[in-house]
Amino acid sequence: MQKLLKVYGADVKVSDINTLADEHTSNVDYVFIDYESIQAINPQSLVNSLANTLEQGRIILLHLPTNPLPKALDTKVTSLNKPITQTNLLRVAGFEVSENEPLYLLSENRTTENDITADVLTQLKGCRILIVDDNDINIEVALGALDGLPIEVITAQNGQEALEILLNSKASNEVIHCILMDCQMPVLNGYEVCEKIRAAEAGQYYAQIPIIAMTASAMAGEKEKCIAVGMSDYVSKPIQAHEVQSKVVKWSLSNYEGDSLSTEQSNLEPLWDREQALVRLLNKEALLIKICEMFITKAPLRLKELQSQINAKDSEQVRQVAHALKGMCGEISASHLRSLFADVEKKASQGNLNLEKTIIEIEQILTQLITDITQWLEEN
């Protein structure tokens, strides 16, 4: 919890139950307490004491679903069920999280945005990013955020220069895969450039390229304005390094298919995490068995449907089927396969159906996964 909240910019202090009452909590926004650890020391008294010292802060009790809070406590605190997901933790702590954000379980083994896996770094190798900004300092800050990634970065000082770079890059076969662009620039501003790119004035090849806006405006509706002109995403200035890095990685991989780790390396990763799936289902093994039986029957059929829609070049249907398959993999904690379907979903949402390599990998992994699940079912 501490590590994740710090990544998102929170000032975090850790205290044990014995010293919590002595802490100065008047200027604290949130107090997270593990309910099971305070049951032996009169939770009601502790909560009342904290409520009296907090000026505007909230008390959040983490508890097991099988151990509900007494009504007297429930009205004074915000409750959060364990096991905690990163998404739910961030939401209850006041951070804005997309409704589509996956519900990853919070654990020390889970990476944050700054902890990029070796497989992702391998996939990024050879990717080209275009940064467009008329301010040299802003460009340096963005370059610093992307430092360490195995990518090539090209810079432009204004929108017209960006369009020329795009046109020349395709001609020289040194294509750009993602654009990070300031909204307010001379000659052509970011909004105008985005509209021209979407209208294929930089070539049809770039009409759907991911474009991440950099905007200094905190006004309501700015995000909607960026999306309305065709931006894929946006970050607010002054930019946060981890946010820029995270979004550039995400959108670059939606449009760039580099090499993955070798098959031998991939085979070292578990096809699915049965223990994590059980935790999510409150250790109800009978329920997991039922879900697995449904998975091995339905997943191959949905994959055939996915391939059929790809052949029909129906991007929206491809996106919908990939989204459903992503959810099915999430139910059994098949993380790698889930990430592959998420990649298909993102590409399809941008009209990119160049998915042959990904589909081949999905077929191989799904076959292995079904064999593994079938063997486990037979043993149970």
Secondary structure, 3 states (H helix, E strand, C coil): CHHHHHHCCCCCCCCCHHHHCCCCCCCCCEEEEEHHHHHHHCHHHHHHHHHHHCCCCEEEEEECCCCCCCHHHHCCCEEEECCCEHHHHHHHCCCCCCCCCCCCECCCCCCCCCCCCHHHHHHHCCCEEEEECCCHHHHHHHHHHHCCCCCEEEEECCHHHHHHHHHHHHHCCCCCCEEEEECCCCCCCHHHHHHHHHCCCCCHHHCCCCEEEEECCCCCCHHHHHHHCCCCEEEECCCCHHHHHHHHHHHHHCCCCCCCCCHHHHCCCCCCCHHHHHHHCCCCHHHHHHHHHHHHHHHHHHHHHHHHHHHCCCHHHHHHHHHHHHHHHHHCCCHHHHHHHHHHHHHHHCCCCCCHHHHHHHHHHHHHHHHHHHHHHHHC
